[in-house]
Each structure stands twice: as structure tokens, then as C-alpha cells.
Amino acid sequence: MGRVGRHLLGVAVAGLTLATGGAAFAELGQPQPWEWTLQASGSPVMDNIVWFHNFLFVLIAAITLFVLALLVIVVIKFNARANPVPSRTTHNTLIEVVWTLVPVLILVGIAVPSFRLLFLQLDVPKADLTIKATGKQWYWSYAYPDNGKFEFDSLMAQDKQPRLLGVDNEMVVPVNKVIRVQTTGADVIHAFAVPSFGVKIDAIPGRLNETWFKATKTGMYYGQCSELCGKDHAFMPIAVRVVSDQEFASWVESAKKKFASGGASTFASAAGPTQ
């Protein structure tokens, strides 16, 4: 085997190792090495997003293959050698009706589940818990107005995994409960996004936006600010820990003591963003 062959074999083996290793250590709620699909769903909204994505993929693949087949037929059947005397046809009523009606039906077939999904995302059901997420340069602050009105900051932690996603204080929510998230910005526009929940909404200074999710599985879920907000935009992750009702009640009691008198907020203001 030549030098080039050995190099290509090494690259192939390394790629296979990374791919299989990434698949082996993949976890719900976070990106994985060599990922080419959407993150695994952790909420009803994301279930619908995954279904709609797969539906559109199949539909567009079918359209692409159909157009390719037509092009192949035209190239083979209607080239100058196979068809020396071209047709003089200028109109075909049936074909004209079909190529007008079929695209309309396809668009209607896309529009119905699309509007249903938009309604599901934007129509916030009655919430079991409300959390206010404030985007700051460059970290997030979370307030729990339903549970004692305490507030804390969440900064990226270098010593936690996964890299660039681990934080010192996670947002904690109970499983199988409707969580209403109200977002705003303290300085510039940020965006609150957690892919496994199908959540992405802007956090705008002077405005209160809201979205919702219902986590169906316990565990850690990660997201990031998805609006270019300054030099440390890449270093303000979102970490959501989904726990049982009992664990959440216990966490609330400890959080009231830990974050009393805005201690965490004072620390974040003095320390600035962690990189």
C-alpha cells in the first residue's frame, strides 16, 4: 500500500472511530459527534417538529426523483437522433391542468400540518410553572415567580461537561409539567433556544416574549443563545435539568436559601461572563 493509500485508510479508520464513539456516548438533550439529524425529542412540540421534518424530506425527495425521471425521459426519448421530426404540439389541456392543480394540492398538504405546528408552538397552554429567562452579556438569569420569587444567574463553567454547554446553576423544572418561559433582554437582543424541546424565541430588551415546553423525560437538556449578541455570544449556554416532582420541590426549598437576597446576581455582575 502506497503512502497515499495508508493516509486515506488512517483517515477512514479515525472517522469510523469517532462516528461509532460519538454514537456510543450520545445522550438525550445534547448534540453528539457527527450528528446529521435533529436532536432527539424531549417534548410534544419537538415530536411534531421531527414528524414534520421527516414528512417534508420524503415529499421533497419524491418530487426531486420525479423531476429527475422526467429529465431522463426527455433526454433519451426526445433527442435529435431518437426523434428527428419534433412534435408540433403547443397545448395539452390535461397536462396543463395537472401541473397547475398538483402543486396547489402539495402546498395545501404542507400548509395544514405547518399551521397546526405553529399553533401548537404559539398557543401557550395553562402553565404549571412560570420561569422568567433574562439574557445578559453574556449569561442567563432565571427567576421563579411562582416559587418564592428567587432569581439566580447561570454562567458557563469551564470545568463541566459537555464543553461550552455546562453551567454553574442550571434551570430546574419538573417532568411532565407545562413550563411557560418568559424571555427578555437586559442589554441587547438574545435568543433562548433548547433544540430537544423545539424552543427558540428572542429575548428583546423592553419586551416580554413567551414560549412553553413540556419535558417528557428526566435528564439534562442543553441549548445556547441563538442570536448574535456580542463577543461572548458563544459562551452563554442554557442548561435545563428535568427532575421528578419530589426532587423539584426539594430543589426549590434549597434554592430559596441559596439564592436569597440576590446573592448569585451580585456575584455575576461583579465576575462577568465565564469563558
N, C-alpha and C positions, 0 to 999 in steps of 0.2 A: 504494500500500500504506500502510495506516494505521500509527500508532505501535505499536500492539499487535502488528500483523502483522509489522513489522520486528523487534520484540523476539523474537517466537516463532521467526522464521526464524534469527535470530542464535543463539538457544539450540540450535536443531536442528543448525545447522552446527557449533557448538562441540562438541556431544555426538558428532556423527559423526566429527569430527577426533580427539577423544580416544579414541573407540572404535577407529577404524582405526589410530591411532598406537599405542595400547596393544597391539593385536594384532600390529603390525609388530615391536615391540620386546619381545614376550613371550619369556621364557626358561624353560627347564625348571628346576624346583626352586624357583620363587618365585612369589608372587602377581602378577597383572597387572591393569592398569586395566580396570574394567568387567567383571571376571571374574564369571561366574554359574554356572560349572561347578566340579567338583572340579579340583584341580591335576593336571597331567599326571603319570602314574605313572612311578616310577623304581625299583620293586621288585615282586617277585611278589605280596607281600601287598597292595600298592596296586592291582595288576591285578585281584585278586579283589574288592577293595572297590568299584572302579569298576564291575565287572560286576554285582555285587550291587545297587549303587545304581541302575543302569540297568534291571535286572530289576524291582526294586520300583517304579520310576517307571512302566514300561509296565503293570505289573499294577494299580497304583492308578488309573492313567488309564483303563484298561479298565473297572474297577469303577465309577468315577465316571460315565463315559459310559453304562454300563448302567443305573445308578440314575436318571440324568437322563432316559434314554429311557422308563423305567417311569413317572416322574412326568409326562412329557409325555403318554403314553398315557392315564394316569388322568385328567388334566385335560381332555383332548379327548373321550375316549370315555365317561367316567362322570360328566360334569357333569349338572346337573338338566335342562338343555334337551335334550341328546342322549339322556339315559337317564332319562325321567320316572318309570319304575317300577323302583326299585332291586332288585337281586338279594337273595334271602333266604339265600344260601349261607353256611353257618357253618364248614364244614370241606372241605378238599380234600387227600386223603391224599398224592397225588403232589407237589403244591406244598410241603406241609409237610416231606416227606422231602427234596426238593431244597434248600429253603432251610436245612435243617439240615446236610445232607451236603456241599454245595458249600463253605460257609465252612470246614468242617473240612478239606477237601481243599486249600483255598487256604492255610490255616495250616500244614499239613504241607509243602506246596510251598515255603513261606517258611522253615520251620524247618530243613529239610535243608541248604540252602546256608548258612544262618545259622550252624548249629552247625559246619559244615565250615570256615567262615571263622574262627570263634572258635578252633577247634582249631589252625588254621594260625598264628594270631597268638600263641597262648599256649604252644604246644609248641615250645620253642626247640631247633632242630637243633644238631648238633655244630658248635661255633664255630671259625672260622679265626682270629678276633681278638676279644679282650675289651677293652672300654673301660668305665671307671667314670666316670659323669657325676654330679657333686655340685652341687646347686642351692644358691646362696647369695644373700644380699641385697646386690646384685642382679646376679649374673653366674653363669656356669657354670665349673666346674673339671673338667678331663678328665685321667684317669690311664690309662696304658697298661701294665698289669702284665705283659703278655706280651712287652714290647719294652724291657725295662730299667727298668721301674717309674718312669719320669719322670712328672711332673704339671705342668700349666700352667693358668692362668686365661684365660678368654675373655670380654672385655668389649666392649660396644658401642662402635664407633668412629664419631665424627661425620663424619669425612672420607671414609668409604667408602660405596659404594652396594651394594645398594639401601638407601634411607633406613630407619633403625631396625632394619635386619637385618644390616648389615655389622659385622664384629668385627675385633679386632686379631689374635687367634690362633684359627684355625679348627680344628675336629676334622677330621683327615685319615684316610681309610680307603681300602683298595684296592678296585677294582671287581670284581664277581662273586665276592665272598667273604662268607661268613656272619659278620656282626658282632653279637656279643652286647653289649648295653648294660645295665650295671647302674646303677641310679639310687638316690640317697639325697639327703636334705636336711641341710644343716648348721645350719639355724636354724628355718625354717618349712616348710610343705608347698609344693613347687613341682611342675611337671609338664613332662616332656620330650616335646616334640611336633615331628615333622617331617612335614608333610602328604604330600609326594610319596613318602614311604616307608611311609605308613599306620601311623605310630608315634605313640602317645600313652600315656604312663604316668606315674603320680605319683612324685615324689621326696620321700619321707617321712623326717623325722629319726628315727634309731634303727632304720630298717628298710631292707632291701636288696631292691628290686624289679628285675626284669629283663625285657627285651624283645629283639627282634632285627630286623635288616633285611639285605637283600642288594641293594645298589645295582647295577643292570644297565647304567647309562650313566655315563660320566665327566662331571664338571661340578660346579657349586656347587648345594647344596640348603640351603634356609633353613627355620627353624622359630622358635618362640617358647615361652616359658614359658606354659602354658595353665591355670595355677592362680593365682587372685588372691592374691598373696603380699606385698603392701605397696605403698608409694607409688611405687616404681620398677618395678613389675611389667611395665610396657610397654616397659622398656628393658633386657631381658636376653634378646637373641636367641640362636638356635642356628644356627651355620653349619657345614655339613659339606662338605668338599671331597673328591670321589671321584676317585682317580687310578689309574694303572696300577701293577702290582706293582713295577716298577723305580723309578718315582717315589716310591712309598710307602717302599721300602727306603732310598732316598736321604734322604727326609724324616726317617725315624726316626733316622738317624745324626746329622743336623744338629740334630734336636730334643733328643737326648740331651745335646748340648753347650750348646744354647741355654737349656734349662730345667734344667740341672744345679743341684743343691743348693736346689731350690725357689725359684729367683730370681723367677720370674713370680708365684708365690703371695705372696711377700713384698711385691712391688710392688702387687698387687691389694689386699691387706689395708691397705696404707698409703694408696692412692689412693682407694679406694671405687669405687662404680659410676659409669660414664661416662654422661652424659645428653646 
